[in-house]
């Protein structure tokens, strides 16, 4: 029963066949040249063996063969170039999520996965997603380095403390698929696993709306915005405006520019003096140690929700 012992996980995403095809190519090239080299070594060892103690190799036996040398140089170079550009193409595709991707936030903790949807619905060691729709994971770690891996989707990405990493995929079949932590993170490492539940879009919408308190991540972020007093500066002109900030270019006090993405917003909240916006004094206090990773994601979700009504250029 070959199906009882599969060599590879099922192909559950759009990226899975592409990754497998590259793997098959690499394996075929490796097997072909390993076999060729072994056979040549065996052939030459037999053909040019020393048959007696008195036998000596003939003099001036070395023969230059320029066409042969060019051939064994060009062929490996072409094969390596194919491997490189093929792999680079897959890497670039996997690194750029579609604009219409549904964002889900992931926090790795010793030893569990906490996932939250934009409408506020939370999951522990489980991920529900719709089939046929791109999903973008924005991930961070609360403690040590973790790694979020879904073998069926051929997806694997490090989850790091103090920064955000992203990964995206599009599931192509409904079902239940395992995910793991692929980076050893302590004694409970083997416990950091769960299931991805790929559902039909209509079933996913029913699940997503079930048991939700009504407060989305943006709503919770807005509460934190008022709770921590952000409005006293960012709502009065003392600090940069948040409306239309996300995704825009911000000019810093040193005249350099940065894009206001998730990483920039996170650093500005925890280390506000790291990148001072041009035209504003460095008066913002640090919130490091006062705000959790979950709350950071909620604040960022709120800032994202403010839309693009105006462009923040770094001046009051």
Buried (B, 14 or more C-beta within 10 A) or exposed (E): EEEEEEEEBEBBBBBBEBBBEBEEBBEEBEEEEEEEEEEEEEEEEEEEEEEEEEEEEEEEEEEEEEEEEEEEEEEEEEBEEBBEEBEEEBEEEBEEBEEEBBBBBBBBBBBBBBBBBBBBBBBEBBBBBBBBBBBBBBBBBBBBBBBBBBBBBBBBBBBBEEBBBBBBBBBBBBBEBEBBBBBEBEEEBEEBBBBBBBBEEEBBEEBBEEEEEEBBBBBBBBBBBEEBEBBEBBBEEEBBBBBBBBEBEBBBBEEEEBEBBBBBBBBBBBBBEEBBBBEBEEEBEEBEEEBEBBBBBBBBBBBBBBEEEEEBBBEE
